[in-house]
């Protein structure tokens, strides 16, 4: 197995509501996760499941799916030049097929982590 850094695009209700009202130009958030998998394809496939679950938890009243908003996942290949290299410790490491602790994902969790790690 190889460890992949996978980005997950999603959104939370408040930024989406502001976007719908024309107040902001963007509503999407992103997070990362390290996934131990046999291939990039398997890492992406598992991250998509994680993205869908994270989306449902962050948007409990939303009737549409994560994919219906054109959210997606990607492999972050160049870790040294990643915009996330300051927060790698925030990202969880999971094996393909194992769920992360969703309480430790998302904007609220990141804000808490960031305050502790300044």
C-alpha positions in Angstrom: 0.0 0.0 0.0 1.0 3.5 -0.7 0.0 6.7 1.2 -1.8 9.2 -0.9 -2.8 12.8 0.0 -6.3 13.3 -1.4 -8.1 16.6 -1.6 -11.9 16.6 -1.0 -14.1 19.4 -2.3 -17.4 20.0 -0.5 -19.4 22.8 1.0 -21.1 23.8 4.2 -24.5 25.4 4.6 -23.6 28.9 5.6 -21.2 29.7 2.7 -23.7 28.1 0.3 -26.5 30.3 1.5 -24.4 33.4 1.1 -23.5 32.4 -2.4 -27.1 31.7 -3.3 -27.9 35.3 -2.2 -25.2 36.7 -4.3 -23.1 37.9 -1.3 -20.1 35.7 -2.0 -18.5 34.5 -5.3 -17.6 31.0 -4.0 -19.2 28.5 -1.6 -16.8 25.6 -1.7 -14.5 24.3 1.0 -11.8 21.7 0.7 -10.0 19.4 3.1 -7.4 16.7 2.8 -6.9 13.2 4.0 -4.1 10.7 3.7 -5.4 7.3 2.4 -3.3 4.2 2.4 -4.4 2.3 -0.8 -3.2 0.0 -3.5 -3.6 2.7 -6.2 -4.6 6.3 -6.8 -7.9 5.1 -8.2 -8.7 3.2 -5.0 -7.6 6.2 -2.9 -9.9 8.5 -5.0 -12.8 6.1 -4.8 -12.6 5.9 -1.0 -12.2 9.7 -0.7 -15.4 10.1 -2.7 -17.2 8.0 -0.1 -15.6 10.1 2.6 -16.6 13.3 0.7 -20.2 12.2 0.4 -20.4 11.3 4.1 -18.7 14.6 5.2 -21.2 16.5 2.9 -24.2 14.8 4.6 -22.9 15.5 8.1 -22.2 19.2 7.3 -25.4 19.6 5.3 -28.0 17.5 7.1 -31.0 19.2 5.5 -29.6 19.0 1.9 -31.6 16.8 -0.4 -29.0 16.7 -3.2 -25.9 14.5 -3.2 -22.3 15.6 -2.9 -21.7 14.7 -6.6 -24.7 16.6 -7.8 -22.9 19.8 -6.8 -19.9 18.7 -8.9 -17.7 18.2 -5.9 -14.8 16.0 -6.5 -11.5 14.5 -5.1 -8.0 14.7 -6.4 -4.6 13.4 -5.6 -2.2 16.0 -4.3 1.1 14.8 -5.8 3.6 17.4 -4.9 3.5 17.5 -1.1 6.5 19.8 -0.8 4.8 22.5 -2.8 1.2 21.9 -1.6 -0.7 24.8 -0.2 -1.6 22.4 2.6 2.0 21.6 3.8 1.4 23.8 6.9 -1.5 21.6 8.1 -0.5 18.0 7.2 -0.8 17.2 10.9 -4.5 18.1 10.8 -5.2 15.5 8.1 -6.1 12.1 9.3 -4.5 8.9 7.9 -6.9 6.1 7.1 -6.7 2.8 5.2 -8.8 2.3 2.1 -12.2 1.3 3.4 -11.8 2.7 6.9 -13.7 5.8 7.8 -12.0 8.8 9.4 -13.3 10.5 12.6 -15.6 13.0 10.9 -15.7 15.2 14.0 -12.0 16.0 13.2 -12.8 17.1 9.7 -14.3 20.3 8.3 -14.0 24.0 9.0 -14.9 23.9 12.7 -12.4 21.1 13.4 -9.7 23.0 11.4 -10.3 26.2 13.4 -10.0 24.4 16.7 -6.8 22.6 15.4 -5.4 25.9 14.1 -5.9 27.7 17.4 -4.1 24.9 19.3 -1.2 24.8 16.9 -0.4 28.5 16.5 
